Amino acid sequence: RGEATVKIVQDDNNIALRTIQLGAAQGDQWIVNGGLELGDRVVVDNIQNARPGTAVHPVAAAEPESSANVAMPGKNNS
């Protein structure tokens, strides 16, 4: 089993691979315990074609249906 990674969009709009630390799974979703910072732009669409070093034109993803269940780092999640 390898390391968990995500593809992020850097400030220069190039793709980079980032290692993350995972916690428990909840259904088909995983808890991310480390490796991401508030404001990181994570690739969530067309992931197979997003190659590290490739320039992209990012667009904002739709908000989750229920953001009440999403914990945001650096925010009061009570």
All heavy atoms as a GROMACS GRO file, in nm:
protein
  568
    1ARG      N    1   0.085  -0.118   0.000
    1ARG     CA    2   0.000   0.000   0.000
    1ARG      C    3   0.089   0.123   0.000
    1ARG      O    4   0.175   0.141   0.085
    1ARG     CB    5  -0.089  -0.005   0.124
    1ARG     CG    6  -0.190   0.105   0.128
    1ARG     CD    7  -0.285   0.081   0.243
    1ARG     NE    8  -0.364   0.199   0.263
    1ARG     CZ    9  -0.459   0.210   0.349
    1ARG    NH1   10  -0.487   0.111   0.429
    1ARG    NH2   11  -0.528   0.320   0.361
    2GLY      N   12   0.069   0.212  -0.096
    2GLY     CA   13   0.151   0.331  -0.109
    2GLY      C   14   0.100   0.446  -0.026
    2GLY      O   15   0.007   0.433   0.054
    3GLU      N   16   0.164   0.560  -0.046
    3GLU     CA   17   0.124   0.682   0.026
    3GLU      C   18   0.000   0.742  -0.039
    3GLU      O   19  -0.017   0.735  -0.160
    3GLU     CB   20   0.237   0.784   0.021
    3GLU     CG   21   0.359   0.746   0.098
    3GLU     CD   22   0.466   0.853   0.092
    3GLU    OE1   23   0.491   0.906  -0.017
    3GLU    OE2   24   0.521   0.883   0.198
    4ALA      N   25  -0.083   0.803   0.043
    4ALA     CA   26  -0.201   0.873  -0.008
    4ALA      C   27  -0.158   1.008  -0.063
    4ALA      O   28  -0.079   1.080   0.000
    4ALA     CB   29  -0.303   0.893   0.104
    5THR      N   30  -0.204   1.040  -0.183
    5THR     CA   31  -0.168   1.167  -0.246
    5THR      C   32  -0.291   1.234  -0.305
    5THR      O   33  -0.392   1.168  -0.333
    5THR     CB   34  -0.064   1.147  -0.359
    5THR    OG1   35  -0.119   1.059  -0.457
    5THR    CG2   36   0.066   1.091  -0.306
    6VAL      N   37  -0.281   1.364  -0.322
    6VAL     CA   38  -0.381   1.441  -0.396
    6VAL      C   39  -0.306   1.530  -0.494
    6VAL      O   40  -0.187   1.557  -0.478
    6VAL     CB   41  -0.469   1.529  -0.304
    6VAL    CG1   42  -0.554   1.444  -0.213
    6VAL    CG2   43  -0.386   1.628  -0.225
    7LYS      N   44  -0.376   1.573  -0.596
    7LYS     CA   45  -0.319   1.669  -0.690
    7LYS      C   46  -0.375   1.805  -0.654
    7LYS      O   47  -0.495   1.821  -0.633
    7LYS     CB   48  -0.355   1.630  -0.833
    7LYS     CG   49  -0.289   1.500  -0.874
    7LYS     CD   50  -0.331   1.455  -1.011
    7LYS     CE   51  -0.264   1.322  -1.043
    7LYS     NZ   52  -0.310   1.272  -1.174
    8ILE      N   53  -0.284   1.902  -0.642
    8ILE     CA   54  -0.326   2.038  -0.608
    8ILE      C   55  -0.286   2.132  -0.720
    8ILE      O   56  -0.198   2.104  -0.800
    8ILE     CB   57  -0.265   2.085  -0.475
    8ILE    CG1   58  -0.113   2.089  -0.482
    8ILE    CG2   59  -0.311   1.999  -0.358
    8ILE    CD1   60  -0.051   2.176  -0.376
    9VAL      N   61  -0.354   2.247  -0.725
    9VAL     CA   62  -0.321   2.352  -0.818
    9VAL      C   63  -0.240   2.456  -0.741
    9VAL      O   64  -0.288   2.514  -0.643
    9VAL     CB   65  -0.448   2.417  -0.879
    9VAL    CG1   66  -0.410   2.527  -0.977
    9VAL    CG2   67  -0.535   2.311  -0.946
   10GLN      N   68  -0.116   2.476  -0.784
   10GLN     CA   69  -0.028   2.572  -0.717
   10GLN      C   70  -0.064   2.715  -0.756
   10GLN      O   71  -0.146   2.737  -0.846
   10GLN     CB   72   0.118   2.542  -0.756
   10GLN     CG   73   0.161   2.401  -0.719
   10GLN     CD   74   0.302   2.373  -0.763
   10GLN    OE1   75   0.390   2.365  -0.679
   10GLN    NE2   76   0.324   2.360  -0.893
   11ASP      N   77   0.001   2.812  -0.692
   11ASP     CA   78  -0.026   2.953  -0.720
   11ASP      C   79  -0.003   2.990  -0.866
   11ASP      O   80  -0.068   3.079  -0.919
   11ASP     CB   81   0.060   3.043  -0.630
   11ASP     CG   82   0.017   3.037  -0.485
   11ASP    OD1   83  -0.098   2.996  -0.457
   11ASP    OD2   84   0.100   3.072  -0.398
   12ASP      N   85   0.090   2.919  -0.934
   12ASP     CA   86   0.117   2.947  -1.076
   12ASP      C   87   0.026   2.867  -1.170
   12ASP      O   88   0.047   2.862  -1.290
   12ASP     CB   89   0.263   2.920  -1.110
   12ASP     CG   90   0.304   2.775  -1.089
   12ASP    OD1   91   0.220   2.692  -1.049
   12ASP    OD2   92   0.423   2.744  -1.113
   13ASN      N   93  -0.078   2.804  -1.113
   13ASN     CA   94  -0.177   2.722  -1.185
   13ASN      C   95  -0.118   2.597  -1.248
   13ASN      O   96  -0.175   2.542  -1.344
   13ASN     CB   97  -0.254   2.805  -1.288
   13ASN     CG   98  -0.352   2.898  -1.222
   13ASN    OD1   99  -0.394   2.878  -1.109
   13ASN    ND2  100  -0.388   3.003  -1.293
   14ASN      N  101  -0.006   2.549  -1.196
   14ASN     CA  102   0.049   2.420  -1.237
   14ASN      C  103   0.008   2.314  -1.136
   14ASN      O  104  -0.006   2.343  -1.018
   14ASN     CB  105   0.202   2.426  -1.248
   14ASN     CG  106   0.246   2.499  -1.372
   14ASN    OD1  107   0.188   2.483  -1.480
   14ASN    ND2  108   0.349   2.580  -1.360
   15ILE      N  109  -0.007   2.191  -1.183
   15ILE     CA  110  -0.044   2.079  -1.098
   15ILE      C  111   0.078   2.029  -1.021
   15ILE      O  112   0.188   2.020  -1.076
   15ILE     CB  113  -0.101   1.964  -1.183
   15ILE    CG1  114  -0.226   2.008  -1.259
   15ILE    CG2  115  -0.130   1.840  -1.098
   15ILE    CD1  116  -0.344   2.043  -1.172
   16ALA      N  117   0.057   1.994  -0.894
   16ALA     CA  118   0.160   1.932  -0.811
   16ALA      C  119   0.098   1.816  -0.736
   16ALA      O  120  -0.021   1.817  -0.705
   16ALA     CB  121   0.219   2.032  -0.713
   17LEU      N  122   0.179   1.716  -0.708
   17LEU     CA  123   0.135   1.601  -0.630
   17LEU      C  124   0.173   1.625  -0.485
   17LEU      O  125   0.286   1.664  -0.455
   17LEU     CB  126   0.204   1.474  -0.683
   17LEU     CG  127   0.146   1.341  -0.642
   17LEU    CD1  128   0.002   1.327  -0.692
   17LEU    CD2  129   0.231   1.229  -0.699
   18ARG      N  130   0.080   1.604  -0.394
   18ARG     CA  131   0.103   1.629  -0.251
   18ARG      C  132   0.069   1.504  -0.172
   18ARG      O  133  -0.038   1.445  -0.190
   18ARG     CB  134   0.014   1.746  -0.207
   18ARG     CG  135   0.007   1.773  -0.060
   18ARG     CD  136   0.097   1.882  -0.009
   18ARG     NE  137   0.097   2.008  -0.079
   18ARG     CZ  138   0.021   2.113  -0.050
   18ARG    NH1  139  -0.068   2.108   0.046
   18ARG    NH2  140   0.035   2.225  -0.119
   19THR      N  141   0.158   1.462  -0.083
   19THR     CA  142   0.132   1.350   0.006
   19THR      C  143   0.046   1.399   0.122
   19THR      O  144   0.070   1.506   0.178
   19THR     CB  145   0.264   1.293   0.061
   19THR    OG1  146   0.343   1.249  -0.050
   19THR    CG2  147   0.240   1.176   0.154
   20ILE      N  148  -0.057   1.321   0.156
   20ILE     CA  149  -0.146   1.356   0.266
   20ILE      C  150  -0.150   1.241   0.366
   20ILE      O  151  -0.114   1.128   0.334
   20ILE     CB  152  -0.288   1.390   0.217
   20ILE    CG1  153  -0.351   1.272   0.141
   20ILE    CG2  154  -0.288   1.516   0.131
   20ILE    CD1  155  -0.497   1.289   0.107
   21GLN      N  156  -0.195   1.273   0.487
   21GLN     CA  157  -0.212   1.172   0.591
   21GLN      C  158  -0.362   1.151   0.610
   21GLN      O  159  -0.435   1.245   0.636
   21GLN     CB  160  -0.149   1.218   0.723
   21GLN     CG  161   0.003   1.231   0.718
   21GLN     CD  162   0.048   1.357   0.646
   21GLN    OE1  163  -0.003   1.466   0.670
   21GLN    NE2  164   0.142   1.343   0.554
   22LEU      N  165  -0.402   1.024   0.598
   22LEU     CA  166  -0.543   0.990   0.608
   22LEU      C  167  -0.578   0.935   0.746
   22LEU      O  168  -0.496   0.870   0.810
   22LEU     CB  169  -0.581   0.886   0.503
   22LEU     CG  170  -0.574   0.933   0.358
   22LEU    CD1  171  -0.609   0.817   0.266
   22LEU    CD2  172  -0.666   1.051   0.334
   23GLY      N  173  -0.701   0.960   0.786
   23GLY     CA  174  -0.758   0.901   0.906
   23GLY      C  175  -0.855   0.793   0.865
   23GLY      O  176  -0.835   0.723   0.766
   24ALA      N  177  -0.963   0.783   0.936
   24ALA     CA  178  -1.064   0.681   0.911
   24ALA      C  179  -1.149   0.715   0.789
   24ALA      O  180  -1.160   0.831   0.750
   24ALA     CB  181  -1.155   0.668   1.034
   25ALA      N  182  -1.209   0.612   0.732
   25ALA     CA  183  -1.303   0.630   0.622
   25ALA      C  184  -1.443   0.642   0.679
   25ALA      O  185  -1.476   0.580   0.780
   25ALA     CB  186  -1.295   0.512   0.527
   26GLN      N  187  -1.525   0.726   0.616
   26GLN     CA  188  -1.667   0.737   0.649
   26GLN      C  189  -1.743   0.714   0.518
   26GLN      O  190  -1.752   0.803   0.435
   26GLN     CB  191  -1.700   0.873   0.707
   26GLN     CG  192  -1.641   0.896   0.843
   26GLN     CD  193  -1.687   1.026   0.905
   26GLN    OE1  194  -1.747   1.110   0.841
   26GLN    NE2  195  -1.659   1.042   1.033
   27GLY      N  196  -1.791   0.591   0.502
   27GLY     CA  197  -1.854   0.555   0.376
   27GLY      C  198  -1.750   0.552   0.267
   27GLY      O  199  -1.647   0.487   0.280
   28ASP      N  200  -1.774   0.627   0.159
   28ASP     CA  201  -1.677   0.633   0.050
   28ASP      C  202  -1.587   0.756   0.058
   28ASP      O  203  -1.520   0.791  -0.038
   28ASP     CB  204  -1.749   0.628  -0.086
   28ASP     CG  205  -1.837   0.750  -0.110
   28ASP    OD1  206  -1.862   0.826  -0.014
   28ASP    OD2  207  -1.882   0.769  -0.223
   29GLN      N  208  -1.584   0.822   0.173
   29GLN     CA  209  -1.502   0.941   0.193
   29GLN      C  210  -1.400   0.916   0.303
   29GLN      O  211  -1.425   0.838   0.394
   29GLN     CB  212  -1.589   1.061   0.227
   29GLN     CG  213  -1.687   1.092   0.117
   29GLN     CD  214  -1.774   1.212   0.152
   29GLN    OE1  215  -1.770   1.264   0.263
   29GLN    NE2  216  -1.853   1.256   0.057
   30TRP      N  217  -1.285   0.983   0.293
   30TRP     CA  218  -1.178   0.968   0.391
   30TRP      C  219  -1.158   1.096   0.469
   30TRP      O  220  -1.174   1.206   0.414
   30TRP     CB  221  -1.047   0.933   0.321
   30TRP     CG  222  -1.046   0.795   0.264
   30TRP    CD1  223  -1.093   0.757   0.141
   30TRP    CD2  224  -0.998   0.678   0.328
   30TRP    NE1  225  -1.076   0.622   0.126
   30TRP    CE2  226  -1.018   0.571   0.238
   30TRP    CE3  227  -0.939   0.653   0.451
   30TRP    CZ2  228  -0.980   0.441   0.269
   30TRP    CZ3  229  -0.902   0.522   0.481
   30TRP    CH2  230  -0.923   0.418   0.390
   31ILE      N  231  -1.120   1.084   0.595
   31ILE     CA  232  -1.082   1.198   0.677
   31ILE      C  233  -0.935   1.229   0.647
   31ILE      O  234  -0.851   1.139   0.652
   31ILE     CB  235  -1.097   1.167   0.828
   31ILE    CG1  236  -1.239   1.123   0.861
   31ILE    CG2  237  -1.051   1.285   0.913
   31ILE    CD1  238  -1.343   1.229   0.844
   32VAL      N  239  -0.905   1.354   0.613
   32VAL     CA  240  -0.766   1.395   0.589
   32VAL      C  241  -0.714   1.458   0.717
   32VAL      O  242  -0.764   1.560   0.763
   32VAL     CB  243  -0.757   1.495   0.471
   32VAL    CG1  244  -0.613   1.542   0.452
   32VAL    CG2  245  -0.810   1.432   0.344
   33ASN      N  246  -0.613   1.394   0.776
   33ASN     CA  247  -0.556   1.442   0.903
   33ASN      C  248  -0.438   1.535   0.884
   33ASN      O  249  -0.399   1.604   0.978
   33ASN     CB  250  -0.513   1.324   0.990
   33ASN     CG  251  -0.630   1.249   1.048
   33ASN    OD1  252  -0.737   1.305   1.067
   33ASN    ND2  253  -0.611   1.122   1.074
   34GLY      N  254  -0.378   1.538   0.768
   34GLY     CA  255  -0.263   1.625   0.747
   34GLY      C  256  -0.224   1.630   0.601
   34GLY      O  257  -0.264   1.548   0.520
   35GLY      N  258  -0.144   1.732   0.568
   35GLY     CA  259  -0.092   1.746   0.433
   35GLY      C  260  -0.163   1.851   0.349
   35GLY      O  261  -0.115   1.887   0.242
   36LEU      N  262  -0.277   1.900   0.398
   36LEU     CA  263  -0.349   2.007   0.328
   36LEU      C  264  -0.362   2.126   0.420
   36LEU      O  265  -0.373   2.112   0.541
   36LEU     CB  266  -0.488   1.961   0.286
   36LEU     CG  267  -0.496   1.855   0.176
   36LEU    CD1  268  -0.641   1.814   0.153
   36LEU    CD2  269  -0.434   1.906   0.047
   37GLU      N  270  -0.363   2.243   0.360
   37GLU     CA  271  -0.380   2.368   0.434
   37GLU      C  272  -0.508   2.436   0.385
   37GLU      O  273  -0.551   2.416   0.272
   37GLU     CB  274  -0.260   2.462   0.410
   37GLU     CG  275  -0.127   2.406   0.455
   37GLU     CD  276  -0.116   2.394   0.607
   37GLU    OE1  277  -0.181   2.474   0.676
   37GLU    OE2  278  -0.046   2.303   0.652
   38LEU      N  279  -0.566   2.516   0.471
   38LEU     CA  280  -0.682   2.596   0.434
   38LEU      C  281  -0.646   2.679   0.310
   38LEU      O  282  -0.542   2.743   0.307
   38LEU     CB  283  -0.723   2.687   0.550
   38LEU     CG  284  -0.852   2.765   0.531
   38LEU    CD1  285  -0.970   2.672   0.514
   38LEU    CD2  286  -0.875   2.856   0.650
   39GLY      N  287  -0.728   2.672   0.209
   39GLY     CA  288  -0.703   2.748   0.086
   39GLY      C  289  -0.636   2.667  -0.024
   39GLY      O  290  -0.630   2.713  -0.138
   40ASP      N  291  -0.585   2.546   0.008
   40ASP     CA  292  -0.529   2.462  -0.097
   40ASP      C  293  -0.637   2.431  -0.200
   40ASP      O  294  -0.753   2.407  -0.165
   40ASP     CB  295  -0.476   2.330  -0.041
   40ASP     CG  296  -0.338   2.343   0.022
   40ASP    OD1  297  -0.270   2.446  -0.002
   40ASP    OD2  298  -0.299   2.251   0.095
   41ARG      N  299  -0.599   2.431  -0.326
   41ARG     CA  300  -0.692   2.401  -0.434
   41ARG      C  301  -0.666   2.257  -0.480
   41ARG      O  302  -0.565   2.230  -0.544
   41ARG     CB  303  -0.676   2.500  -0.548
   41ARG     CG  304  -0.705   2.643  -0.503
   41ARG     CD  305  -0.691   2.743  -0.615
   41ARG     NE  306  -0.552   2.750  -0.661
   41ARG     CZ  307  -0.514   2.815  -0.771
   41ARG    NH1  308  -0.605   2.874  -0.847
   41ARG    NH2  309  -0.387   2.818  -0.805
   42VAL      N  310  -0.756   2.168  -0.446
   42VAL     CA  311  -0.742   2.025  -0.476
   42VAL      C  312  -0.815   1.993  -0.606
   42VAL      O  313  -0.928   2.036  -0.626
   42VAL     CB  314  -0.798   1.939  -0.361
   42VAL    CG1  315  -0.790   1.791  -0.394
   42VAL    CG2  316  -0.724   1.969  -0.230
   43VAL      N  317  -0.749   1.918  -0.694
   43VAL     CA  318  -0.811   1.876  -0.819
   43VAL      C  319  -0.918   1.772  -0.787
   43VAL      O  320  -0.889   1.671  -0.722
   43VAL     CB  321  -0.706   1.818  -0.916
   43VAL    CG1  322  -0.772   1.766  -1.043
   43VAL    CG2  323  -0.599   1.922  -0.948
   44VAL      N  324  -1.042   1.796  -0.831
   44VAL     CA  325  -1.152   1.704  -0.803
   44VAL      C  326  -1.220   1.654  -0.931
   44VAL      O  327  -1.309   1.570  -0.924
   44VAL     CB  328  -1.258   1.768  -0.710
   44VAL    CG1  329  -1.199   1.798  -0.574
   44VAL    CG2  330  -1.320   1.891  -0.773
   45ASP      N  331  -1.178   1.703  -1.047
   45ASP     CA  332  -1.238   1.662  -1.173
   45ASP      C  333  -1.128   1.640  -1.276
   45ASP      O  334  -1.026   1.710  -1.274
   45ASP     CB  335  -1.335   1.770  -1.222
   45ASP     CG  336  -1.426   1.724  -1.333
   45ASP    OD1  337  -1.444   1.601  -1.349
   45ASP    OD2  338  -1.479   1.809  -1.406
   46ASN      N  339  -1.147   1.541  -1.362
   46ASN     CA  340  -1.050   1.510  -1.467
   46ASN      C  341  -0.912   1.477  -1.408
   46ASN      O  342  -0.809   1.513  -1.463
   46ASN     CB  343  -1.041   1.626  -1.566
   46ASN     CG  344  -0.994   1.580  -1.702
   46ASN    OD1  345  -0.991   1.462  -1.733
   46ASN    ND2  346  -0.955   1.676  -1.784
   47ILE      N  347  -0.914   1.409  -1.294
   47ILE     CA  348  -0.792   1.379  -1.218
   47ILE      C  349  -0.692   1.298  -1.300
   47ILE      O  350  -0.572   1.321  -1.292
   47ILE     CB  351  -0.826   1.306  -1.087
   47ILE    CG1  352  -0.912   1.397  -1.000
   47ILE    CG2  353  -0.702   1.262  -1.012
   47ILE    CD1  354  -0.975   1.327  -0.882
   48GLN      N  355  -0.741   1.205  -1.382
   48GLN     CA  356  -0.652   1.119  -1.459
   48GLN      C  357  -0.565   1.198  -1.556
   48GLN      O  358  -0.451   1.159  -1.584
   48GLN     CB  359  -0.732   1.015  -1.539
   48GLN     CG  360  -0.816   0.923  -1.456
   48GLN     CD  361  -0.954   0.983  -1.424
   48GLN    OE1  362  -0.980   1.101  -1.442
   48GLN    NE2  363  -1.042   0.900  -1.372
   49ASN      N  364  -0.615   1.309  -1.608
   49ASN     CA  365  -0.541   1.388  -1.706
   49ASN      C  366  -0.460   1.502  -1.643
   49ASN      O  367  -0.386   1.569  -1.713
   49ASN     CB  368  -0.637   1.445  -1.810
   49ASN     CG  369  -0.699   1.336  -1.893
   49ASN    OD1  370  -0.634   1.236  -1.925
   49ASN    ND2  371  -0.826   1.350  -1.926
   50ALA      N  372  -0.475   1.524  -1.514
   50ALA     CA  373  -0.402   1.632  -1.445
   50ALA      C  374  -0.264   1.579  -1.406
   50ALA      O  375  -0.248   1.514  -1.304
   50ALA     CB  376  -0.480   1.679  -1.323
   51ARG      N  377  -0.166   1.605  -1.486
   51ARG     CA  378  -0.031   1.556  -1.464
   51ARG      C  379   0.053   1.662  -1.392
   51ARG      O  380   0.044   1.780  -1.424
   51ARG     CB  381   0.036   1.522  -1.596
   51ARG     CG  382  -0.046   1.429  -1.683
   51ARG     CD  383   0.016   1.294  -1.693
   51ARG     NE  384  -0.053   1.209  -1.787
   51ARG     CZ  385  -0.144   1.119  -1.753
   51ARG    NH1  386  -0.177   1.105  -1.629
   51ARG    NH2  387  -0.202   1.043  -1.843
   52PRO      N  388   0.133   1.620  -1.294
   52PRO     CA  389   0.221   1.717  -1.225
   52PRO      C  390   0.304   1.798  -1.325
   52PRO      O  391   0.357   1.742  -1.421
   52PRO     CB  392   0.308   1.628  -1.136
   52PRO     CG  393   0.221   1.509  -1.107
   52PRO     CD  394   0.146   1.486  -1.236
   53GLY      N  395   0.308   1.929  -1.302
   53GLY     CA  396   0.382   2.020  -1.389
   53GLY      C  397   0.299   2.078  -1.502
   53GLY      O  398   0.342   2.172  -1.568
   54THR      N  399   0.178   2.026  -1.523
   54THR     CA  400   0.091   2.074  -1.629
   54THR      C  401   0.018   2.199  -1.584
   54THR      O  402  -0.032   2.206  -1.472
   54THR     CB  403  -0.012   1.966  -1.667
   54THR    OG1  404   0.056   1.848  -1.705
   54THR    CG2  405  -0.103   2.012  -1.779
   55ALA      N  406   0.011   2.300  -1.673
   55ALA     CA  407  -0.065   2.421  -1.644
   55ALA      C  408  -0.213   2.395  -1.668
   55ALA      O  409  -0.250   2.326  -1.763
   55ALA     CB  410  -0.017   2.536  -1.732
   56VAL      N  411  -0.298   2.448  -1.580
   56VAL     CA  412  -0.443   2.432  -1.591
   56VAL      C  413  -0.513   2.566  -1.574
   56VAL      O  414  -0.453   2.664  -1.531
   56VAL     CB  415  -0.496   2.332  -1.485
   56VAL    CG1  416  -0.441   2.193  -1.510
   56VAL    CG2  417  -0.463   2.378  -1.344
   57HIS      N  418  -0.640   2.567  -1.608
   57HIS     CA  419  -0.726   2.684  -1.587
   57HIS      C  420  -0.830   2.642  -1.484
   57HIS      O  421  -0.937   2.592  -1.520
   57HIS     CB  422  -0.791   2.728  -1.718
   57HIS     CG  423  -0.693   2.767  -1.823
   57HIS    ND1  424  -0.623   2.885  -1.820
   57HIS    CD2  425  -0.648   2.700  -1.932
   57HIS    CE1  426  -0.542   2.891  -1.923
   57HIS    NE2  427  -0.555   2.779  -1.992
   58PRO      N  428  -0.802   2.661  -1.355
   58PRO     CA  429  -0.892   2.610  -1.251
   58PRO      C  430  -1.023   2.687  -1.243
   58PRO      O  431  -1.029   2.806  -1.273
   58PRO     CB  432  -0.812   2.628  -1.122
   58PRO     CG  433  -0.715   2.738  -1.152
   58PRO     CD  434  -0.685   2.727  -1.299
   59VAL      N  435  -1.128   2.614  -1.206
   59VAL     CA  436  -1.258   2.673  -1.176
   59VAL      C  437  -1.302   2.621  -1.040
   59VAL      O  438  -1.263   2.511  -0.999
   59VAL     CB  439  -1.364   2.640  -1.284
   59VAL    CG1  440  -1.328   2.701  -1.417
   59VAL    CG2  441  -1.382   2.490  -1.297
   60ALA      N  442  -1.381   2.696  -0.970
   60ALA     CA  443  -1.428   2.656  -0.838
   60ALA      C  444  -1.525   2.539  -0.850
   60ALA      O  445  -1.608   2.536  -0.940
   60ALA     CB  446  -1.495   2.772  -0.768
   61ALA      N  447  -1.513   2.444  -0.759
   61ALA     CA  448  -1.605   2.331  -0.754
   61ALA      C  449  -1.732   2.375  -0.683
   61ALA      O  450  -1.733   2.470  -0.605
   61ALA     CB  451  -1.541   2.215  -0.679
   62ALA      N  452  -1.839   2.301  -0.707
   62ALA     CA  453  -1.965   2.327  -0.639
   62ALA      C  454  -1.949   2.296  -0.491
   62ALA      O  455  -1.874   2.208  -0.452
   62ALA     CB  456  -2.076   2.242  -0.700
   63GLU      N  457  -2.020   2.369  -0.407
   63GLU     CA  458  -2.020   2.344  -0.263
   63GLU      C  459  -2.082   2.208  -0.235
   63GLU      O  460  -2.175   2.167  -0.305
   63GLU     CB  461  -2.099   2.452  -0.190
   63GLU     CG  462  -2.032   2.587  -0.188
   63GLU     CD  463  -1.908   2.590  -0.101
   63GLU    OE1  464  -1.908   2.526   0.005
   63GLU    OE2  465  -1.812   2.656  -0.142
   64PRO      N  466  -2.034   2.138  -0.131
   64PRO     CA  467  -2.099   2.012  -0.093
   64PRO      C  468  -2.245   2.038  -0.056
   64PRO      O  469  -2.279   2.146  -0.008
   64PRO     CB  470  -2.022   1.965   0.029
   64PRO     CG  471  -1.899   2.048   0.036
   64PRO     CD  472  -1.924   2.172  -0.044
   65GLU      N  473  -2.330   1.937  -0.077
   65GLU     CA  474  -2.473   1.952  -0.046
   65GLU      C  475  -2.494   1.989   0.100
   65GLU      O  476  -2.577   2.070   0.133
   65GLU     CB  477  -2.548   1.825  -0.080
   65GLU     CG  478  -2.565   1.806  -0.227
   65GLU     CD  479  -2.648   1.684  -0.260
   65GLU    OE1  480  -2.730   1.643  -0.176
   65GLU    OE2  481  -2.630   1.631  -0.369
   66SER      N  482  -2.418   1.926   0.190
   66SER     CA  483  -2.431   1.955   0.332
   66SER      C  484  -2.294   1.989   0.388
   66SER      O  485  -2.220   1.902   0.430
   66SER     CB  486  -2.490   1.836   0.408
   66SER     OG  487  -2.490   1.863   0.545
   67SER      N  488  -2.259   2.116   0.385
   67SER     CA  489  -2.128   2.157   0.436
   67SER      C  490  -2.124   2.154   0.588
   67SER      O  491  -2.018   2.170   0.648
   67SER     CB  492  -2.091   2.296   0.384
   67SER     OG  493  -2.186   2.390   0.427
   68ALA      N  494  -2.238   2.129   0.653
   68ALA     CA  495  -2.241   2.123   0.799
   68ALA      C  496  -2.160   2.005   0.851
   68ALA      O  497  -2.113   2.006   0.964
   68ALA     CB  498  -2.385   2.111   0.848
   69ASN      N  499  -2.140   1.901   0.769
   69ASN     CA  500  -2.066   1.783   0.810
   69ASN      C  501  -1.919   1.789   0.773
   69ASN      O  502  -1.846   1.694   0.794
   69ASN     CB  503  -2.128   1.658   0.748
   69ASN     CG  504  -2.268   1.634   0.801
   69ASN    OD1  505  -2.297   1.665   0.914
   69ASN    ND2  506  -2.355   1.580   0.717
   70VAL      N  507  -1.874   1.899   0.714
   70VAL     CA  508  -1.736   1.911   0.669
   70VAL      C  509  -1.659   1.996   0.768
   70VAL      O  510  -1.693   2.111   0.791
   70VAL     CB  511  -1.729   1.974   0.528
   70VAL    CG1  512  -1.586   1.990   0.484
   70VAL    CG2  513  -1.807   1.890   0.428
   71ALA      N  514  -1.557   1.940   0.830
   71ALA     CA  515  -1.474   2.015   0.923
   71ALA      C  516  -1.368   2.091   0.846
   71ALA      O  517  -1.300   2.035   0.760
   71ALA     CB  518  -1.406   1.920   1.022
   72MET      N  519  -1.354   2.218   0.872
   72MET     CA  520  -1.256   2.302   0.806
   72MET      C  521  -1.143   2.333   0.900
   72MET      O  522  -1.166   2.381   1.011
   72MET     CB  523  -1.322   2.433   0.759
   72MET     CG  524  -1.435   2.413   0.660
   72MET     SD  525  -1.383   2.339   0.507
   72MET     CE  526  -1.283   2.470   0.440
   73PRO      N  527  -1.017   2.307   0.858
   73PRO     CA  528  -0.906   2.338   0.945
   73PRO      C  529  -0.901   2.488   0.977
   73PRO      O  530  -0.928   2.570   0.891
   73PRO     CB  531  -0.783   2.298   0.863
   73PRO     CG  532  -0.832   2.236   0.738
   73PRO     CD  533  -0.979   2.256   0.730
   74GLY      N  534  -0.869   2.520   1.098
   74GLY     CA  535  -0.856   2.660   1.138
   74GLY      C  536  -0.987   2.727   1.171
   74GLY      O  537  -0.992   2.845   1.198
   75LYS      N  538  -1.096   2.654   1.164
   75LYS     CA  539  -1.227   2.712   1.196
   75LYS      C  540  -1.285   2.640   1.316
   75LYS      O  541  -1.253   2.526   1.343
   75LYS     CB  542  -1.322   2.699   1.077
   75LYS     CG  543  -1.281   2.783   0.961
   75LYS     CD  544  -1.392   2.791   0.861
   75LYS     CE  545  -1.351   2.885   0.749
   75LYS     NZ  546  -1.461   2.926   0.668
   76ASN      N  547  -1.373   2.708   1.385
   76ASN     CA  548  -1.442   2.647   1.499
   76ASN      C  549  -1.546   2.550   1.443
   76ASN      O  550  -1.645   2.592   1.385
   76ASN     CB  551  -1.507   2.755   1.585
   76ASN     CG  552  -1.572   2.697   1.708
   76ASN    OD1  553  -1.575   2.575   1.727
   76ASN    ND2  554  -1.624   2.783   1.791
   77ASN      N  555  -1.525   2.421   1.463
   77ASN     CA  556  -1.613   2.319   1.406
   77ASN      C  557  -1.710   2.262   1.507
   77ASN      O  558  -1.758   2.152   1.491
   77ASN     CB  559  -1.529   2.205   1.345
   77ASN     CG  560  -1.449   2.254   1.228
   77ASN    OD1  561  -1.506   2.304   1.132
   77ASN    ND2  562  -1.319   2.238   1.235
   78SER      N  563  -1.743   2.335   1.611
   78SER     CA  564  -1.833   2.282   1.714
   78SER      C  565  -1.977   2.284   1.670
   78SER      O  566  -2.020   2.349   1.585
   78SER     CB  567  -1.816   2.360   1.844
   78SER     OG  568  -1.832   2.498   1.823
   0.00000   0.00000   0.00000
